[in-house]
């Protein structure tokens, strides 16, 4: 089974979360497993291989559903995914593996009617109607909960020492050499020099009888060492040494269609079997997959065309900060209403501001922990760092995105930072460093900061002259509406200046009473936003209103030369 760990999404279904952790060879695993009675079942997610002896962040975690409409897991050995900041990444990983959707801007909830922490519920944004959410508050005692809590359990378990198999319930012996190697790497155990028992330059078949069949650990060595003992014509020994390694037999996989997922949910509700395996795809599901593949091909073609345009714009502009007149321009800040919510429809978002629409994410000072400006702030949430990566076109590598161990924490800027990586086609990855100590000097990486996407200009001043440095007045109706929704302020009716509020009839003299562009009428309660478009009458001399301004440039990496400002070498966290 192939490992392609994404972020994203955030956050969720997002291009920056689609990086491959290792080479194609290192991230492959058998797609099927065969039990002792010959039954072919869905294999669990394979184990991630990173650096030798270092287990990937999520490689030893499997995710199962809990009891429907409750706070409880279904097994005493399962643990509920928590509700703290650090736990959100686990919920995103659970969604990715299960083929559920995590919708940016809606992933984090504050709902007393749902289980606390990670939970599964219906959603219209996903083709199969399955979304995972992360609830940061607890339910009221009197509330009737809605949704399945998402729990976790070990992906790997030990079998019986000095015996064949002995795997606990819900686990099968690992009987595949490559999966066995990945298990060793996940646990941080050594791999035997002659990894396959009985093989090597001088085969000795009798050795197969000295150890348990399949994947096992030799705990008598100085360091726990893993070997693989394949099936042979000699059968199995009766006095074996070693402890078998087992992995889960079933893992949650949601069908790709709503009908299929609804049927599985009904089965889970009726039987309590919360380790869902996707069954053989129906004709309907196969057709949906074919349609999705065509749509993906079209998107990739459009992305390639956009990349070519962006490259030309970058060569012309000479830096990574690309000019933008409006949020909706492809090279500029994102469409305000859609920041982090690219899977929503426009009509669903007219009156709903995205969680991140108020922020822009500029780079800080290379090799330090400092932002470029005093008004810029450090990013102190990992999920915000994911959003910054998505907007910038940087890659987020699941399992390596969050840095929590020494000495890596001390080597990089705390919080969100940019560094070189081999997983990205342009060499740019974002990471999140949980280091809480005093930052040192000569750090590897560039801090990623945040600043206001929207600010107000000088009161009663015309749009072109009202905005502070690095901001420009908003001079487009659609962007003005999105800014109003983001801030949020009420929108005038009629929204366009030049129409009489009472009659709705054109009244061109109104243009001369307010600043050009998008502005707030602060004399109204509540404060209300209008758009004053260009007009042949010019500008008035006694204006009322305060313009809204958005950033003029935003970070966007588009080419393989994008990482020229990163220092360091192949040993830092972003390198392979």
N, C-alpha and C positions, 0 to 999 in steps of 0.2 A: 504494500500500500504506500502510496507516494506521500511524502511530507511536503506540503507547500503551506508554510505558516504565514498568515496575512496579518494588519493592524489595524482593527479600522475598523472605520469604521471605522472604527471606531471605530475605532471606533469603527467600525465597523465597515466587506463588499466594496473595497476601495483600492485604488491603484497603489497607494503607498504601503498597503498591508499585504502585498502579494510577493514578497521576496522569498527566495528559496534559501533555506538555512545552510545547506551543504551542496556539494556537487550532486549531479543526477544519480550517480552511483551510490553515494553515501546516503541519499534520502529515499531509496527504494526499499520496498518490502513486499512480500507476497500478498496478493490481494485477497486470497482465500486461505482459510485454515481448515484442516481435515481432522475431525475428532477421531477418537480411538475406534468408534463404530463406523467410520467412513463417511459421516455426515459432513457436507460442505457448508460452512457458515460464514457470515460476514466477519472478516478479520478486524480486530481493533486497530485503532490508529497506531502507526509504527512509532518507534522510539527515535527521538531526534539525536543525531550525532553532531557534536560540536568539536571542541578541542579535546584532545586525549585526556581522560580522567575528569572531564568537567561535564556534569549532567545539564541538559537544557532545562530551562525553567519549568516547563510543563510536561516533560517527557514521562514522569511517573505519576501523572494525574489522569484519571478517567472521570467522565462526568455522567451521572445518572439522574433521572428525575426523582423527585420526592413524592410525597403523598399529595394528591390533588386537593386544592383549596385548603391547604394547611401550611404550617411552618416546619413540618417534620420530614426527615428522610425516611426511606423505607427499610433501611437496614442499620443496625447498630454500628456497623463498620463504615458507614457513609457519614460524611460531614457536610453540613450546610455551607455553601459559599458565603462568606461574610459580607458585611455591608460597609466596610471601611474603604478608603480611597484605593489602597493597594489591591483590593479584591476585585475591582472592576475589570482588570486585565484577565483574570480567570474567567469571568463571565463572558467576555468577548471571545476568549479561546473556546469556551464551551459552545457558543453559538456557531463559531466557524467550523468546528469539527462536526456538528450535528446537522449542518446545512440549514440552520435557522438564520434569521436576519437580525442584525443589530443596527437599528436606524439612528444615524447621527442626529442629535438634537432631541431625540425621544428616548434614547437608550437609558439615560439616567432619569429616574422618576422619583417623586415624593408622594406616594400614594398609600393611604392607610388601608385601602381595600385589597392590596396585594401582599404576598409574602415579602418579608424583608430580605434584602440582598438580591441574589440572582434568581429570576423566575421566568418561566415560559408562559406565553399567553398568545391569543389570536391577534393578528394585525393585518391590515389591508395593504401594507407596503410590500409584503412578501408574496411571491407567486404561490407558495404553499401555505400561506396564512399563518406561518409560525415565526414568531419573533421572541428573542430573549431580551429582558430588561434588567436594570439594576436599580433596586429600590433602596434609597438611603435613609428612610425613616421606618419606624416600626408601626405595625398595625394597632388600631384601637382594640381593646379586649372585646368590645361588643360588635366589631365589624365581622361580616361574613366574608372570608377571604376568597379571592378569585385568582386561579393560576396554579401552575405546578412549580414548587421550589426546585432549583437546580442544585444538586449535591455533588460531592466528589468522593473518590475512593482511590486507593493505590492502583496504578496501571499494572504494577508487577508485585508478585508475592513469592515467598519461598515455599517450596514443597517440603516434604518430609526429609529430614537429614538421613543420609546414608540409605536411601530407599529410592525406588522408582516412582516417579510422579508424586503422589501425595499432595496434589494441589488442593487448596481450599475450594469450597463451593463458589461457582461463578468464575473459576479460573481454569485454564488448560495449560499443560506443559508446552513450552516453546520448543518446537521440533523443526527449526529452520535455521541454518547457519547464519544467514545475514541478520535475521531478527535477534538471534542470540548475541551477536556482536553489538547490536544496538542496545540491547538490554544491559550488557556489561558497561557500555559507555554511559548510559543513563544513570546507573547506580554509582558510577565512578570507580568501578572495579577494573583491574588489569585484564587484558586478554592473554591467554596462554601463548607462549612462543610457538608451540605446535598446537594451534587452536583446535583442529579437528583430531579427535582421539582416533588412534589406529592409522593415521595417515602420515604424510611427510615423505622425506627422501628415503627412509627405511621403514616401510609399513610394518606394523605389528598388530595384527588383528586381535590378539589375545587381550590387548589393553582395553578393548571395547567392553570386556566382561568385568573390568575393575571399577567401572563407574556407572552412575545412573544414565539411562537413555536420555537423549535430548540435551538441552542446555542446562548446565549445572555450574555451581561455584565450589571451588576448593578452598575451604576456610582454614586448612592446615598450613597453607603457604604464608609467608611473611605478610603479604598483602592479599586480600581476597582476589582470587584469580578465576576467570570464567573460561570454560571449554565447551565444545560441542561434540557430543557422542552420537554419531549417526546410526541408523538402523543397519544391522549386518545379518548375514546368513547364520551367524553363530548364536543368535538370540540374545538373551540378557543374562548378566551375572547374578549370583545369589548373595554375594558378600561385597557390596559396592560401597565406594567412598565418594561423598559429594552431596550437595544439596541442590535439587532441581529448582529451576526458575520458571515461574508460571506467569502468564498474562491473562487479562480478562477475556472471556469467551464472547461476550456481546457488548456492543457500545451503541450509544444513541445516534441514529442516523434517520433524519426525517425524509420521507419521499419528496419528490420535487413538485408535486401538484397538490392543490388544496384538497381534492378528493382523497388522494392517498394519505396525506397527513391527517385529515379528519378521521379516516378509518383507523389509523394507528392510534390516535388520541382516544377514540372510543374503546379500542381494545385495551389500552393502558388503564383507562378508567374502570373497565369491567373486570380485568384480571389482576391488576396491581403489578404487572410485569413492567417495570419502569426502565429497563435497558432495552430500548427500542432498536430493532434492526430493520433497515429498509429492505423490503422484499424485491424480488425480480420486477423490473420496471414494466408497467403496462404499456400498451400501444399509445395511450394518451400521454403518458409520461415521456416515452421516447420521442413523440412528436414535439412535446414541450421542450425537451432537451435540444432537439434539432433546431427549433425556432430560436432558442437562447443562443446556440452556437452561431447562427447566422447573424443575430443581433450583435453578438460580441465581435464578429468579424467586421461588421459595419462600423462599430465603435472604434476598433483598432485602426481601421482605415482612416476614419475621421481624426483620430488622435495623431496618426502619422502626418496627416496634412497639417494639423495644428502645430505639431513640432517643427515642421519645416518653416511655417510662418513665424513661430516664436524664435527660431534660430536666426532668421533674418532680422527680426526686431532686436534681438540681443546684440548681434553684430553691429547694428546701427546705433544702439543705445550705449554699448560699451561696458555694461555692468549687469548685476543680477537683479537690480530693482527696475522693473519695467514700467514705463509710464502708463497711466490710465486716466481716461476722462470720466469713466463711469464704472460702477461696480460690475456691470454686465459685460464689459469688454473682456475678451479671453485672456489678454496679457495682464489685466489689472486685478484689483481686489475682487473677490467673489461677489456675485449677486447677493445682496444683503439677506434676502429672505431665505436663500438656499445654503447659507453657510452651515456645513455639517449636516444638511438635510437634503442631499442631492437626490434621494430616492422619492421625495414627496412630489406631488403634482402642484403646479402653480396655484390652482384654485383652492387647494387645501391650506395654502400658506399666506393668503392675502392679509389675514389679520393675526398671524402668529409669528412672532420673532424667534429666530433660531437662538440656541443657547450661546453661540459664539459670534453672533453678528456684530457685537460691539467691539470686537478685538481685531487688531492687525498684529502680525508677528514678525517684527524686524530682527535682524541678527545683531548680536552684541559685539564686543571687542575680542578679536581672535586671541586665544591662549590665555584668557582671563575669565573671571566670573562676572564681569561688569557689562551692563548695557551701554549702548552708544549715547543715550541722552538721560538726563536726570528724570525726565517724565516717563521714561520707559520702565517697565516693571519685570522682574523675573517671573518665569512660569513655574508655578508650584503645584501643578497637578499633572499626572502622567497622561490623562485622557486629553487635556488641553494640548499637550505636546504632540499627540497623535493628530489632532486637528491642524496644528501648525505644519506638520509634515505633509499632510494631505494637500493643503493649499500650496505649499512650496514645490510640490512635485518630488519631494524626498521620499526615501523608502523607510519603512518601519519594519524591522525584522523581529517577528514574534519569537519569544524565547531568549532574545538577546537585547531587546529594547530596554528593559528595566535593569539597571545596574545597582546591585545591592551588596556586592562583596568586595573586600579588599584584595589586592591593591588597586583594583580598577576604579573604585569610587574616588580615591585620592588623586588619580591621574587626570581626571576630567572635570569640567565645570559642573557645579551642582545644578540640579534641576534639568531643564530641557537644553540639549546642545546638539550641534551639527558636527559630524565627523566623517572621515572617509570610510567607505566600506566596499567590499567586492560584490555584495549581493545586489547592488543597484546598478542599472545599466549606465548611469551617469556618475557613479561613484559617490553619491551623497545619501547618507542616512541620518535620521534623527534618533537620539537616545534620551532616556530619562534617568538621571543619576540621583539616588536617594541619599547621597552623602549629606550628613548634618553637621559636620565639623567645620573648622575654619579653612576656607579654600587656600591652596598654596599658589605658587607662581609657576609659570611655564606650563600651564595646563594644555592638554591635547584636546582641541575642539573649539568650536565657536558657540558661545551661549546664544540661545534663542529667547528673545524677550517678547513682551506684548505692550501695545499702546492702544489708545482709543482709535477705533476705525472712523468714528464720527465725532466732530466737535462743533461747537457753535462759534460763529464769527462775531465781529463787533456789531453791537445793536444799532439798528437804524442806519446801516451802511450798505451800499449796493454790493451785490454778490461778488463781482470780480475783484474788489478791493478789501473784502471783509475778513477773509480767512487768514489764520496764522501760517507761519512757515511750514512747509511740507504738507499742506492741505490745500484743497481747491474747492470752490463752491460747486454744489451739485446743480447741474443745468440740464436735467433730463427728467421727464415726468415719471417714468417707471421707477428709476432709481430713487427719486424723491419719495414716492409712495413706500418703497422698501425701507428707506431710512426712517420714515415716520413710524413704520411698524416695528422697527428694531429698537428705537430709542426708549419706550414707545410713546408717541403722541397721537392725539386724535387727528383724523384727516378731514380737511374742509369739504363741504358739500354746497356748491360745486368746488372741486379741487383746484381747477385752473383759474387763475386771476384773469379778469377781463369779462367775467360774467356776473351779473347782478345776483346777489345771494337770494333776494326775495323773489325776483321774477324769473331768474335763470336766463335772461336775455343778455346778449353781448353788451359790454360797457367798457370800451377801450380805455377810458380815462383812468380806470382802476389800476392799470399797469404802472402809472406814475406815482401811486401812493405807497408802493412796497418795493423791497429790494428785488433785483433780478434773480431768478433761479428758485431754489427750494428754501423756504423760510418758515419760521415759527411766528405766529401771531401771539405774542405773550400777553396781550391785553384780554384775551379770551380765557374763559374757564370751562373745561380744561384747556391748557395750551394746545393750539391747533396748527397743523402744518398745511401750507398751500404751495402751489407751484406757479411762479410768475414767468411765463415763457418769453423768449425774445419777441420784440414788437417794433414796428417802424417809428413809434412815438418817442423812442429814446428812454432816458432815465429821469425820474422825478427829482425834485430838490428837497423835499421834506418827506422822507421815507419812514415807514413804521414796519418793524419786523426784524428778526434776527436769523441770518442765513445759517443753513446747515452745510458743513464742509466735510469732505472725506479725504483720506490720504491720497497723495499723488502717485506714490510708488509702493509696490509691495513685492515681497521676495518670491521669485519663481525661478527654479533651476530647470534648464532645458537641454543642456548639451553635456557631453563627456568632459568638457573643460570646466564644468561648474564648480569643481572642488579645489580650485587653485588657491583658495585662501586657507586651507587646512594644513597644519603642520603635524609632524609625528612620523611614526614608522609602523611596520606591520605588526607590532605587538600591542597596539592600543585596542580599546573595546570595539571599535568599528571595523577592524581588519579581520581577515580570516586567519 
